[in-house]
């Protein structure tokens, strides 16, 4: 059983997010939280929020069964490029230079180490 969470239109470059996602992919949730907590980049915050949302989605979908965070791991973590915000600034000799403020979509999928069967319903 898997659960996923997607954070869309995050104002961080996809390239910066991908470096952090490569670190936590395949790790346990507890270990991934510890790695994100001490990572120096500010783009760790939306990744941590997305991972916590995926864990909450997993626990909610299981229902009455108690699941500990130590039983979960990050199955997939990926980032896609979102739309770029285009801004203009003065350039050389009266021209305008375009600045692209990039956005991204962060996707995290969480799974359990052992198969969990849903009780009830």
MMTF fields as JSON, N, C-alpha, C and O atoms, coordinates in Angstrom:
{
  "mmtfVersion": "1.0.0",
  "mmtfProducer": "UNKNOWN",
  "numBonds": 483,
  "numAtoms": 484,
  "numGroups": 121,
  "numChains": 1,
  "numModels": 1,
  "chainsPerModel": [1],
  "groupsPerChain": [121],
  "chainIdList": ["A"],
  "bondAtomList": [4, 2, 8, 6, 12, 10, 16, 14, 20, 18, 24, 22, 28, 26, 32, 30, 36, 34, 40, 38, 44, 42, 48, 46, 52, 50, 56, 54, 60, 58, 64, 62, 68, 66, 72, 70, 76, 74, 80, 78, 84, 82, 88, 86, 92, 90, 96, 94, 100, 98, 104, 102, 108, 106, 112, 110, 116, 114, 120, 118, 124, 122, 128, 126, 132, 130, 136, 134, 140, 138, 144, 142, 148, 146, 152, 150, 156, 154, 160, 158, 164, 162, 168, 166, 172, 170, 176, 174, 180, 178, 184, 182, 188, 186, 192, 190, 196, 194, 200, 198, 204, 202, 208, 206, 212, 210, 216, 214, 220, 218, 224, 222, 228, 226, 232, 230, 236, 234, 240, 238, 244, 242, 248, 246, 252, 250, 256, 254, 260, 258, 264, 262, 268, 266, 272, 270, 276, 274, 280, 278, 284, 282, 288, 286, 292, 290, 296, 294, 300, 298, 304, 302, 308, 306, 312, 310, 316, 314, 320, 318, 324, 322, 328, 326, 332, 330, 336, 334, 340, 338, 344, 342, 348, 346, 352, 350, 356, 354, 360, 358, 364, 362, 368, 366, 372, 370, 376, 374, 380, 378, 384, 382, 388, 386, 392, 390, 396, 394, 400, 398, 404, 402, 408, 406, 412, 410, 416, 414, 420, 418, 424, 422, 428, 426, 432, 430, 436, 434, 440, 438, 444, 442, 448, 446, 452, 450, 456, 454, 460, 458, 464, 462, 468, 466, 472, 470, 476, 474, 480, 478],
  "bondOrderList": [1, 1, 1, 1, 1, 1, 1, 1, 1, 1, 1, 1, 1, 1, 1, 1, 1, 1, 1, 1, 1, 1, 1, 1, 1, 1, 1, 1, 1, 1, 1, 1, 1, 1, 1, 1, 1, 1, 1, 1, 1, 1, 1, 1, 1, 1, 1, 1, 1, 1, 1, 1, 1, 1, 1, 1, 1, 1, 1, 1, 1, 1, 1, 1, 1, 1, 1, 1, 1, 1, 1, 1, 1, 1, 1, 1, 1, 1, 1, 1, 1, 1, 1, 1, 1, 1, 1, 1, 1, 1, 1, 1, 1, 1, 1, 1, 1, 1, 1, 1, 1, 1, 1, 1, 1, 1, 1, 1, 1, 1, 1, 1, 1, 1, 1, 1, 1, 1, 1, 1],
  "groupList": [{"groupName": "UNK", "atomNameList": ["N", "CA", "C", "O"], "elementList": ["N", "C", "C", "O"], "formalChargeList": [0, 0, 0, 0], "bondAtomList": [1, 0, 2, 1, 3, 2], "bondOrderList": [1, 1, 2], "singleLetterCode": "X", "chemCompType": "L-PEPTIDE LINKING"}],
  "groupTypeList": [0, 0, 0, 0, 0, 0, 0, 0, 0, 0, 0, 0, 0, 0, 0, 0, 0, 0, 0, 0, 0, 0, 0, 0, 0, 0, 0, 0, 0, 0, 0, 0, 0, 0, 0, 0, 0, 0, 0, 0, 0, 0, 0, 0, 0, 0, 0, 0, 0, 0, 0, 0, 0, 0, 0, 0, 0, 0, 0, 0, 0, 0, 0, 0, 0, 0, 0, 0, 0, 0, 0, 0, 0, 0, 0, 0, 0, 0, 0, 0, 0, 0, 0, 0, 0, 0, 0, 0, 0, 0, 0, 0, 0, 0, 0, 0, 0, 0, 0, 0, 0, 0, 0, 0, 0, 0, 0, 0, 0, 0, 0, 0, 0, 0, 0, 0, 0, 0, 0, 0, 0],
  "groupIdList": [1, 2, 3, 4, 5, 6, 7, 8, 9, 10, 11, 12, 13, 14, 15, 16, 17, 18, 19, 20, 21, 22, 23, 24, 25, 26, 27, 28, 29, 30, 31, 32, 33, 34, 35, 36, 37, 38, 39, 40, 41, 42, 43, 44, 45, 46, 47, 48, 49, 50, 51, 52, 53, 54, 55, 56, 57, 58, 59, 60, 61, 62, 63, 64, 65, 66, 67, 68, 69, 70, 71, 72, 73, 74, 75, 76, 77, 78, 79, 80, 81, 82, 83, 84, 85, 86, 87, 88, 89, 90, 91, 92, 93, 94, 95, 96, 97, 98, 99, 100, 101, 102, 103, 104, 105, 106, 107, 108, 109, 110, 111, 112, 113, 114, 115, 116, 117, 118, 119, 120, 121],
  "secStructList": [7, 3, 3, 3, 3, 3, 3, 3, 3, 3, 1, 1, 7, 2, 2, 2, 2, 2, 2, 2, 2, 2, 2, 2, 6, 6, 1, 5, 2, 2, 2, 2, 2, 2, 2, 2, 2, 6, 7, 1, 7, 6, 6, 2, 2, 2, 2, 2, 2, 2, 2, 2, 2, 2, 2, 2, 2, 2, 2, 2, 2, 2, 6, 6, 1, 7, 7, 7, 4, 4, 4, 3, 3, 3, 3, 3, 3, 3, 3, 3, 3, 7, 7, 7, 3, 3, 3, 3, 3, 3, 7, 4, 4, 4, 7, 3, 3, 3, 3, 3, 3, 7, 7, 3, 3, 3, 3, 3, 3, 3, 3, 3, 1, 1, 7, 7, 7, 7, 7, 7, 7],
  "xCoordList": [0.837, 0.0, 0.889, 1.809, 0.61, 1.412, 0.527, -0.695, 1.16, 0.474, 1.392, 2.615, 0.803, 1.621, 1.13, 0.0, 1.994, 1.658, 2.402, 3.536, 1.743, 2.33, 2.226, 1.152, 3.336, 3.365, 3.596, 4.64, 2.625, 2.695, 3.075, 2.804, 3.705, 4.045, 4.917, 4.708, 5.876, 6.798, 7.849, 8.408, 8.122, 9.025, 10.495, 11.226, 10.911, 12.296, 12.664, 11.826, 13.89, 14.344, 14.336, 14.762, 13.858, 13.841, 15.226, 15.364, 16.23, 17.589, 18.055, 18.732, 17.689, 18.063, 17.317, 17.879, 16.047, 15.239, 15.725, 15.74, 16.118, 16.55, 17.773, 17.9, 18.667, 19.862, 19.479, 20.105, 18.463, 18.044, 17.235, 17.383, 16.386, 15.566, 16.436, 16.085, 17.562, 18.468, 19.036, 19.381, 19.133, 19.667, 18.657, 19.041, 17.364, 16.377, 15.675, 14.977, 15.834, 15.142, 15.602, 16.798, 14.641, 14.945, 15.248, 15.418, 15.32, 15.635, 14.349, 13.255, 14.494, 13.368, 12.886, 13.643, 11.635, 11.056, 11.784, 12.056, 12.096, 12.785, 14.185, 14.602, 14.894, 16.228, 16.148, 16.982, 15.145, 14.976, 14.658, 15.15, 13.833, 13.539, 14.801, 15.012, 15.633, 16.876, 17.817, 18.449, 17.913, 18.775, 18.275, 19.072, 16.957, 16.406, 16.548, 16.749, 16.445, 16.521, 17.869, 17.935, 18.945, 20.277, 20.851, 22.036, 20.043, 20.524, 20.601, 19.692, 21.656, 21.81, 20.9, 20.718, 20.333, 19.544, 18.165, 17.585, 17.64, 16.318, 15.216, 14.059, 15.55, 14.545, 14.178, 13.375, 14.756, 14.391, 13.007, 12.355, 12.532, 11.261, 10.069, 9.265, 9.91, 8.769, 8.883, 7.866, 10.102, 10.278, 9.835, 9.158, 10.217, 9.825, 8.312, 7.711, 7.699, 6.249, 5.541, 4.538, 6.064, 5.461, 5.604, 4.668, 6.772, 6.977, 6.073, 5.502, 5.934, 5.038, 3.591, 2.827, 3.211, 1.857, 1.63, 0.556, 2.642, 2.519, 2.407, 1.655, 3.142, 3.051, 1.661, 1.074, 1.129, -0.215, -1.268, -2.238, -1.085, -2.001, -1.954, -2.982, -0.757, -0.621, -1.36, -2.105, -1.146, -1.794, -3.304, -4.036, -3.779, -5.212, -5.843, -6.974, -5.127, -5.691, -5.73, -6.58, -4.811, -4.807, -5.997, -6.589, -6.35, -7.535, -7.235, -6.406, -7.919, -7.823, -6.501, -6.148, -5.78, -4.52, -3.431, -3.263, -2.7, -1.619, -0.367, 0.062, 0.21, 1.44, 2.466, 2.195, 3.642, 4.717, 5.547, 5.644, 6.147, 6.958, 8.199, 8.739, 8.659, 9.844, 9.569, 10.506, 8.287, 7.928, 7.778, 7.526, 7.926, 7.71, 9.035, 9.996, 9.067, 10.232, 9.789, 8.659, 10.678, 10.403, 10.633, 11.773, 9.545, 9.646, 10.094, 11.007, 9.467, 9.824, 9.823, 9.015, 10.722, 10.766, 11.241, 12.351, 10.396, 10.755, 10.308, 9.501, 10.849, 10.51, 10.338, 11.09, 9.331, 9.081, 9.122, 8.837, 9.472, 9.509, 8.091, 7.263, 7.829, 6.551, 6.695, 7.731, 5.69, 5.79, 6.772, 6.88, 7.47, 8.436, 7.766, 7.09, 7.965, 7.474, 8.484, 9.679, 8.014, 8.922, 8.914, 7.867, 10.086, 10.253, 11.291, 12.155, 11.203, 12.106, 12.939, 12.479, 14.173, 15.05, 15.831, 16.0, 16.302, 17.045, 18.328, 19.034, 18.603, 19.795, 20.742, 20.642, 21.635, 22.685, 22.111, 21.341, 22.481, 22.128, 20.618, 20.147, 19.866, 18.43, 17.604, 16.4, 18.204, 17.431, 16.865, 17.213, 16.003, 15.411, 15.906, 15.918, 16.31, 16.733, 15.653, 15.089, 15.375, 14.341, 14.948, 15.996, 14.268, 14.637, 13.548, 12.363, 13.944, 12.97, 13.016, 14.04, 11.917, 11.802, 11.143, 9.933, 11.94, 11.465, 10.642, 10.875, 9.669, 8.853, 8.971, 9.475, 8.499, 8.592, 7.417, 6.741, 7.188, 6.195, 6.958, 7.685, 6.791, 7.502, 6.547, 5.434, 6.981, 6.152, 6.903, 8.037, 6.247, 6.843, 5.869, 4.692, 6.351, 5.543, 6.155, 7.352, 5.303, 5.738, 5.102, 3.946, 5.876, 5.394, 5.883, 6.759, 5.306, 5.745, 6.692, 6.626, 7.577, 8.519, 7.808, 8.193, 6.771, 6.046, 4.629, 4.103, 4.004, 2.664, 1.66, 1.673, 0.791, -0.214, -1.58, -1.855, -2.422, -3.769, -4.714, -4.634, -5.605, -6.535, -7.633, -8.237, -7.882, -8.911, -10.233, -10.278, -11.287, -12.618, -12.886, -11.975, -14.149, -14.553, -14.13, -14.413],
  "yCoordList": [-1.169, 0.0, 1.242, 1.354, 2.166, 3.382, 4.599, 4.53, 5.703, 6.984, 8.037, 7.933, 9.044, 10.061, 11.453, 11.638, 12.407, 13.811, 14.614, 14.298, 15.66, 16.507, 17.956, 18.425, 18.651, 20.091, 20.785, 20.613, 21.566, 22.204, 23.677, 24.337, 24.167, 25.583, 26.116, 27.23, 25.328, 25.768, 26.685, 26.356, 27.826, 28.827, 28.489, 29.29, 27.32, 26.873, 26.243, 25.617, 26.405, 25.807, 24.276, 23.728, 23.584, 22.118, 21.501, 20.42, 22.176, 21.657, 21.595, 20.647, 22.611, 22.636, 21.565, 20.946, 21.356, 20.364, 18.955, 18.087, 18.725, 17.386, 16.908, 15.719, 17.829, 17.447, 16.89, 15.946, 17.464, 16.997, 15.709, 14.811, 15.607, 14.402, 13.176, 12.065, 13.373, 12.249, 11.705, 10.526, 12.555, 12.132, 11.28, 10.295, 11.643, 10.955, 9.8, 9.028, 9.659, 8.597, 7.224, 6.935, 6.375, 5.026, 4.906, 3.793, 5.996, 5.972, 5.832, 6.099, 5.416, 5.372, 6.78, 7.743, 6.895, 8.208, 8.902, 10.1, 8.166, 8.767, 9.267, 10.352, 8.476, 8.871, 10.053, 10.956, 10.05, 11.153, 12.455, 13.516, 12.378, 13.582, 14.13, 15.342, 13.239, 13.676, 14.311, 15.327, 13.717, 14.282, 15.655, 16.567, 15.801, 17.084, 18.146, 19.324, 17.73, 18.694, 19.403, 20.591, 18.688, 19.269, 19.65, 19.972, 19.621, 20.025, 21.547, 22.22, 22.109, 23.567, 24.341, 25.545, 23.697, 24.407, 24.792, 24.068, 25.93, 26.351, 25.608, 25.644, 24.944, 24.199, 22.885, 22.121, 22.612, 21.414, 21.547, 20.533, 22.768, 22.988, 22.46, 21.717, 22.804, 22.224, 20.711, 20.022, 20.19, 18.743, 18.046, 17.02, 18.601, 18.033, 18.083, 17.127, 19.189, 19.306, 18.293, 17.7, 18.1, 17.142, 15.718, 14.924, 15.389, 14.046, 13.802, 12.719, 14.793, 14.655, 14.495, 13.767, 15.163, 15.015, 13.616, 13.042, 13.063, 11.705, 10.69, 9.722, 10.896, 10.001, 10.091, 9.069, 11.307, 11.48, 10.848, 10.266, 10.958, 10.31, 8.794, 8.125, 8.254, 6.809, 6.361, 5.382, 7.087, 6.721, 6.866, 6.07, 7.86, 8.072, 6.994, 6.579, 6.54, 5.536, 4.152, 3.33, 3.894, 2.617, 2.556, 1.491, 3.673, 3.732, 3.403, 4.051, 2.384, 2.072, 1.412, 1.385, 0.888, 0.211, 1.226, 2.213, 0.991, 1.89, 1.592, 0.443, 2.639, 2.499, 3.451, 4.64, 2.93, 3.744, 4.29, 3.658, 5.467, 6.073, 5.251, 5.352, 4.435, 3.624, 2.484, 1.872, 2.192, 1.138, 1.659, 0.876, 2.961, 3.565, 4.003, 4.306, 4.03, 4.529, 5.324, 5.183, 6.155, 6.981, 6.121, 5.855, 5.693, 4.816, 5.596, 5.169, 6.722, 7.561, 9.013, 9.419, 9.781, 11.22, 11.852, 11.585, 12.69, 13.279, 14.731, 15.186, 15.433, 16.842, 17.083, 16.563, 17.882, 18.292, 19.812, 20.49, 20.334, 21.786, 22.323, 21.752, 23.407, 24.09, 25.279, 25.435, 26.108, 27.292, 28.301, 28.447, 28.981, 29.984, 31.359, 31.73, 32.1, 33.477, 34.355, 34.303, 35.152, 35.963, 37.397, 38.039, 37.878, 39.242, 39.946, 39.299, 41.267, 42.042, 42.973, 43.469, 43.205, 44.16, 44.923, 44.429, 46.104, 46.883, 46.169, 45.592, 46.223, 45.59, 46.601, 47.802, 46.112, 46.915, 47.829, 47.38, 49.117, 50.12, 50.242, 50.331, 50.246, 50.482, 49.268, 49.401, 48.092, 46.885, 46.292, 46.719, 45.321, 44.635, 43.191, 42.504, 42.749, 41.362, 40.627, 41.156, 39.398, 38.625, 37.762, 37.141, 37.74, 36.868, 35.824, 36.154, 34.584, 33.494, 33.035, 32.541, 33.199, 32.699, 31.336, 31.225, 30.321, 28.962, 28.414, 28.739, 27.57, 26.874, 25.374, 24.945, 24.581, 23.133, 22.455, 23.049, 21.211, 20.347, 19.202, 18.462, 19.059, 18.035, 16.878, 17.089, 15.65, 14.457, 13.466, 13.092, 13.042, 12.071, 10.919, 11.141, 9.689, 8.489, 7.688, 7.403, 7.33, 6.61, 5.227, 5.066, 4.224, 2.853, 2.24, 2.79, 1.096, 0.417, -0.719, -1.272, -1.052, -2.145, -3.483, -4.321, -3.69, -4.941, -4.686, -3.591, -5.651, -5.435, -5.217, -5.929, -4.215, -3.885, -4.074, -3.545, -4.832, -5.058, -4.115, -3.937, -3.519, -2.556, -3.3, -4.241, -2.864, -3.493, -2.774, -1.554, -3.531, -2.947, -2.445, -2.365, -2.102, -1.48, -2.17, -1.736],
  "zCoordList": [0.0, 0.0, 0.0, 0.81, -0.906, -0.997, -0.782, -0.913, -0.452, -0.349, -0.945, -0.848, -1.556, -2.186, -1.815, -1.362, -2.017, -1.82, -2.876, -3.234, -3.369, -4.398, -3.95, -3.575, -3.992, -3.729, -5.053, -5.682, -5.471, -6.781, -6.671, -5.667, -7.722, -7.879, -6.74, -6.259, -6.323, -5.277, -5.904, -6.95, -5.28, -5.839, -5.572, -4.989, -5.995, -5.88, -7.216, -7.866, -7.616, -8.864, -8.762, -7.746, -9.798, -9.748, -9.582, -9.009, -10.075, -9.969, -8.514, -8.114, -7.724, -6.318, -5.521, -4.618, -5.867, -5.157, -5.484, -4.611, -6.723, -7.148, -6.365, -6.073, -6.028, -5.26, -3.893, -3.409, -3.274, -1.948, -2.065, -1.236, -3.079, -3.248, -3.512, -3.113, -4.18, -4.414, -3.104, -3.021, -2.083, -0.792, -0.026, 0.605, -0.071, 0.766, 0.067, 0.725, -1.225, -1.963, -1.49, -1.474, -1.102, -0.651, 0.826, 1.324, 1.532, 2.961, 3.777, 3.28, 5.021, 5.929, 6.252, 6.134, 6.656, 6.921, 8.072, 8.001, 9.112, 10.256, 9.853, 10.259, 9.064, 8.612, 7.653, 7.709, 6.774, 5.826, 6.551, 6.169, 7.6, 8.398, 9.058, 9.096, 9.573, 10.218, 9.197, 9.484, 8.008, 6.973, 6.528, 6.307, 6.397, 5.974, 7.059, 6.762, 8.298, 9.397, 9.43, 9.744, 9.108, 9.182, 7.823, 7.73, 6.77, 5.454, 5.388, 5.874, 4.803, 4.83, 3.874, 4.055, 2.878, 1.874, 2.402, 3.211, 1.947, 2.385, 1.635, 2.053, 0.547, -0.201, 0.469, -0.067, 1.633, 2.385, 2.991, 3.243, 3.236, 3.927, 3.128, 3.692, 1.84, 1.109, 0.92, 0.835, 0.855, 0.725, 1.999, 1.947, 3.145, 4.429, 4.612, 5.102, 4.219, 4.327, 3.427, 3.823, 2.224, 1.296, 1.814, 1.715, 2.366, 2.911, 4.117, 4.248, 5.0, 6.148, 5.707, 6.341, 4.634, 4.099, 3.54, 3.717, 2.861, 2.334, 3.467, 3.351, 4.561, 5.716, 6.335, 6.691, 6.465, 7.008, 6.095, 6.581, 4.788, 3.848, 3.996, 3.902, 4.227, 4.415, 5.669, 5.645, 6.765, 8.024, 7.931, 8.519, 7.207, 7.051, 6.172, 6.421, 5.154, 4.257, 4.905, 4.564, 5.839, 6.544, 7.497, 7.677, 8.104, 8.957, 10.399, 11.038, 10.912, 12.334, 12.719, 13.898, 11.76, 12.049, 12.384, 11.669, 13.457, 13.864, 13.051, 12.944, 12.485, 11.712, 12.296, 12.465, 12.605, 13.136, 11.976, 10.923, 12.173, 11.124, 10.801, 9.699, 11.754, 11.509, 10.529, 10.015, 10.263, 9.314, 7.891, 6.974, 7.691, 6.378, 5.762, 6.469, 4.431, 3.717, 2.498, 2.03, 1.992, 0.819, -0.417, -0.798, -1.032, -2.196, -3.426, -4.133, -3.683, -4.819, -4.376, -3.54, -4.933, -4.711, -6.009, -6.469, -6.597, -7.877, -7.928, -7.117, -8.89, -9.077, -10.575, -11.399, -10.9, -12.276, -12.339, -11.352, -13.488, -13.658, -13.794, -14.504, -13.117, -13.223, -14.155, -14.802, -14.233, -15.086, -14.498, -13.28, -15.367, -14.919, -14.927, -15.886, -13.843, -13.782, -14.51, -14.218, -15.443, -16.248, -15.742, -15.659, -15.412, -14.93, -15.797, -16.389, -15.869, -16.711, -15.85, -14.822, -16.283, -15.622, -16.687, -17.802, -16.359, -17.355, -17.768, -16.942, -19.04, -19.575, -20.184, -19.934, -20.963, -21.571, -22.646, -23.495, -22.616, -23.634, -23.842, -24.976, -22.745, -22.839, -23.211, -23.434, -23.287, -23.603, -22.319, -21.218, -22.472, -21.325, -21.296, -22.317, -20.118, -19.919, -19.141, -18.184, -19.566, -18.907, -17.795, -17.972, -16.659, -15.547, -15.403, -15.349, -15.342, -15.162, -13.708, -13.237, -13.012, -11.641, -11.735, -11.938, -11.588, -11.844, -10.69, -9.525, -11.043, -10.057, -10.308, -11.346, -9.345, -9.496, -8.808, -7.968, -9.177, -8.555, -7.883, -8.546, -6.568, -5.799, -5.528, -5.046, -5.838, -5.636, -4.755, -5.05, -3.657, -2.731, -2.542, -2.257, -2.698, -2.498, -1.356, -1.347, -0.39, 0.808, 0.796, 0.406, 1.23, 1.296, 2.607, 3.275, 2.963, 4.183, 3.808, 2.71, 4.753, 4.522, 4.401, 3.585, 5.206, 5.161, 4.656, 4.856, 4.016, 3.495, 4.631, 5.635, 4.449, 5.441, 4.798, 3.721, 5.472, 4.974, 5.692, 6.907, 4.927, 5.486, 6.262, 5.747, 7.512, 8.312, 8.133, 7.972, 8.163, 8.041, 6.642, 5.818, 6.366, 5.102, 3.948, 2.831]
}
